[in-house]
Amino acid sequence: MTSTTMSLVDLVRDVARERIAPGAVAVDAERAFPRDAIDALAEQGALGLMVPEAAGGSGGGLSELVEACEAVGGACASSGMVFLMHSVTAATVAAGGGERANDYLERMAAGEALGSLAFSERGTGAHFYAPELAAEREDGGVRIAGRKSFTTSGGHAQLYLVLVQSSGGEGLDCYAVQPSDGITFDGAWDGLGMAGNSSVAAEFDAHVDDAARIGAAGGGGDLVFGAVAPVFLAGLAAVNVGIAAAAQQAAIEHAAGRRYPDGQSLAEIQSVQHALAALDMTTRAARLVVRDAAALADAGDAAALVALMEAKVVATEAAQQVTQGALEVCGGQGYTRSLPVERHLRDARAGAVMAPTNGVLRTWIGKALAGLPVP
Ligand SMILES: Cc1cc2nc3c(=O)[nH]c(=O)nc-3n(C[C@H](O)[C@H](O)[C@H](O)COP(=O)(O)OP(=O)(O)OC[C@H]3O[C@@H](n4cnc5c(N)ncnc54)[C@H](O)[C@@H]3O)c2cc1C
């Protein structure tokens, strides 16, 4: 970690605490896209965390990303997801390259273009790496016509990476598509948690020229597994560590502050003390697994892929466990909106079902450990 990226992570922590956390209740209650949070991150240069220095970013690695995602996700899970999807987009464009890649990266680092991924489709669901949507050759470029589902930041981002079957007939292609190329967004995001995400359906009727392709023709599959997956897995795991840590903190504060008429606090009850200990041990263990996986990936270690897949499973399941435990510590009050724990619990339900889902990842981890090809 260089001193520049380290100080950027410190700035992100400050922004998360001072400018993002105060708006989290309203983002959730109003199901509002977290514009102010993203603007605050942009002002500090944080949208360039995964953009190479040559394109105006800070050239961070996964170790910086997981610290930033934990801070933002703990302050506001919706903001954490939006920040993560932008960071994955930037890392993918940087890894894949392409005629316009530098222009996209400069705009993303400057906060002028928020990025996201439009990979998932209703038909293929969790198997987003096998899209049915195909690019068709047309006038020096391709036409992309059809529907993608669950596009986070849908209608709010300026750059969407779209995974399609290659117009060349072999493999997959990844294109950077902008709203003016021909995208409309459908419906309102009504997920249980992550209420500000705007993870809505995107309808494409777009013409893009070949210069908008990211990576080699037919190389989309390699990009998905070599660039998208590591960054997404690490970042999503870290957002979930943030959610767990926030729920744990809320439970500690409530247990210390809530007193019965005889003066005894919840925190003085031994079973509550054990519950708080369990929350801390689960959160700390998940954080260490995530940071270890990120460090292995940054070092180019061959064990990184399994570690990153495991980190996503461990952290998303830890977040579910910790938010449930925190709610029990807080009792009926925790079940209401008077405390933030019910929001953390809803936010923590998304991670396991986001692709690659935990079920799919368990299969891939087992295959990798047994020396079988993944997927
Ligand atoms: C909050 C949120 C944000 C999202 N943001 C984005 C985004 O920005 N961009 C994007 O492209 N997508 C996004 N997604 C989509 C997401 O990553 C999944 O692709 C989508 O949720 C799949 O949903 P499905 O119901 O069709 O899954 P299905 O494919 O129907 O799967 C249902 C269940 O079956 C299990 N299953 C299916 N096949 C197997 C198998 N072979 N082995 C083991 N288990 C299996 C899955 O694990 C899952 O639990 C988002 C989803 C959520 C919830």
Ligand as a Chemical Component Dictionary entry (heavy atoms), coordinates in Angstrom:
data_LIG
# 
_chem_comp.id                   LIG 
_chem_comp.type                 NON-POLYMER 
_chem_comp.pdbx_formal_charge   0 
_chem_comp.three_letter_code    LIG 
# 
loop_
_chem_comp_atom.comp_id 
_chem_comp_atom.atom_id 
_chem_comp_atom.alt_atom_id 
_chem_comp_atom.type_symbol 
_chem_comp_atom.charge 
_chem_comp_atom.model_Cartn_x 
_chem_comp_atom.model_Cartn_y 
_chem_comp_atom.model_Cartn_z 
_chem_comp_atom.pdbx_ordinal 
LIG C1  C1  C 0 -28.829 -5.995  -4.485  1  
LIG C2  C2  C 0 -28.444 -6.613  -5.789  2  
LIG C3  C3  C 0 -27.640 -5.879  -6.662  3  
LIG C4  C4  C 0 -27.262 -6.421  -7.887  4  
LIG N1  N1  N 0 -26.489 -5.680  -8.732  5  
LIG C5  C5  C 0 -26.143 -6.183  -9.943  6  
LIG C6  C6  C 0 -25.397 -5.387  -10.887 7  
LIG O1  O1  O 0 -25.025 -4.246  -10.621 8  
LIG N2  N2  N 0 -25.113 -5.906  -12.094 9  
LIG C7  C7  C 0 -25.508 -7.151  -12.437 10 
LIG O2  O2  O 0 -25.188 -7.582  -13.548 11 
LIG N3  N3  N 0 -26.204 -7.943  -11.581 12 
LIG C8  C8  C 0 -26.537 -7.477  -10.350 13 
LIG N4  N4  N 0 -27.299 -8.243  -9.485  14 
LIG C9  C9  C 0 -27.756 -9.563  -9.938  15 
LIG C10 C10 C 0 -27.178 -10.745 -9.171  16 
LIG O3  O3  O 0 -25.804 -10.703 -9.123  17 
LIG C11 C11 C 0 -27.652 -12.084 -9.712  18 
LIG O4  O4  O 0 -27.286 -12.265 -11.028 19 
LIG C12 C12 C 0 -29.090 -12.210 -9.604  20 
LIG O5  O5  O 0 -29.473 -11.878 -8.302  21 
LIG C13 C13 C 0 -29.502 -13.647 -9.922  22 
LIG O6  O6  O 0 -30.825 -13.774 -9.554  23 
LIG P1  P1  P 0 -31.791 -14.988 -9.927  24 
LIG O7  O7  O 0 -32.894 -14.814 -8.967  25 
LIG O8  O8  O 0 -32.153 -15.027 -11.354 26 
LIG O9  O9  O 0 -30.933 -16.286 -9.582  27 
LIG P2  P2  P 0 -31.132 -17.797 -10.053 28 
LIG O10 O10 O 0 -30.206 -18.084 -11.166 29 
LIG O11 O11 O 0 -32.589 -18.092 -10.284 30 
LIG O12 O12 O 0 -30.637 -18.584 -8.758  31 
LIG C14 C14 C 0 -31.520 -18.873 -7.641  32 
LIG C15 C15 C 0 -30.764 -19.643 -6.580  33 
LIG O13 O13 O 0 -30.330 -20.900 -7.132  34 
LIG C16 C16 C 0 -28.978 -21.101 -6.857  35 
LIG N5  N5  N 0 -28.315 -21.774 -7.988  36 
LIG C17 C17 C 0 -28.570 -21.637 -9.301  37 
LIG N6  N6  N 0 -27.728 -22.389 -10.027 38 
LIG C18 C18 C 0 -26.921 -23.029 -9.145  39 
LIG C19 C19 C 0 -25.846 -23.948 -9.265  40 
LIG N7  N7  N 0 -25.424 -24.398 -10.450 41 
LIG N8  N8  N 0 -25.244 -24.385 -8.123  42 
LIG C20 C20 C 0 -25.654 -23.970 -6.903  43 
LIG N9  N9  N 0 -26.665 -23.091 -6.723  44 
LIG C21 C21 C 0 -27.289 -22.627 -7.828  45 
LIG C22 C22 C 0 -28.371 -19.714 -6.697  46 
LIG O14 O14 O 0 -27.246 -19.785 -5.824  47 
LIG C23 C23 C 0 -29.522 -18.924 -6.088  48 
LIG O15 O15 O 0 -29.430 -18.991 -4.682  49 
LIG C24 C24 C 0 -27.685 -7.731  -8.241  50 
LIG C25 C25 C 0 -28.493 -8.469  -7.358  51 
LIG C26 C26 C 0 -28.870 -7.921  -6.148  52 
LIG C27 C27 C 0 -29.723 -8.751  -5.229  53 
# 
loop_
_chem_comp_bond.comp_id 
_chem_comp_bond.atom_id_1 
_chem_comp_bond.atom_id_2 
_chem_comp_bond.value_order 
_chem_comp_bond.pdbx_ordinal 
LIG C1  C2  SING 1  
LIG C2  C3  SING 2  
LIG C2  C26 DOUB 3  
LIG C3  C4  DOUB 4  
LIG C4  N1  SING 5  
LIG C4  C24 SING 6  
LIG N1  C5  DOUB 7  
LIG C5  C6  SING 8  
LIG C5  C8  SING 9  
LIG C6  O1  DOUB 10 
LIG C6  N2  SING 11 
LIG N2  C7  SING 12 
LIG C7  O2  DOUB 13 
LIG C7  N3  SING 14 
LIG N3  C8  DOUB 15 
LIG C8  N4  SING 16 
LIG N4  C9  SING 17 
LIG N4  C24 SING 18 
LIG C9  C10 SING 19 
LIG C10 O3  SING 20 
LIG C10 C11 SING 21 
LIG C11 O4  SING 22 
LIG C11 C12 SING 23 
LIG C12 O5  SING 24 
LIG C12 C13 SING 25 
LIG C13 O6  SING 26 
LIG O6  P1  SING 27 
LIG P1  O7  DOUB 28 
LIG P1  O8  SING 29 
LIG P1  O9  SING 30 
LIG O9  P2  SING 31 
LIG P2  O10 DOUB 32 
LIG P2  O11 SING 33 
LIG P2  O12 SING 34 
LIG O12 C14 SING 35 
LIG C14 C15 SING 36 
LIG C15 O13 SING 37 
LIG C15 C23 SING 38 
LIG O13 C16 SING 39 
LIG C16 N5  SING 40 
LIG C16 C22 SING 41 
LIG N5  C17 SING 42 
LIG N5  C21 SING 43 
LIG C17 N6  DOUB 44 
LIG N6  C18 SING 45 
LIG C18 C19 SING 46 
LIG C18 C21 DOUB 47 
LIG C19 N7  SING 48 
LIG C19 N8  DOUB 49 
LIG N8  C20 SING 50 
LIG C20 N9  DOUB 51 
LIG N9  C21 SING 52 
LIG C22 O14 SING 53 
LIG C22 C23 SING 54 
LIG C23 O15 SING 55 
LIG C24 C25 DOUB 56 
LIG C25 C26 SING 57 
LIG C26 C27 SING 58 
# 
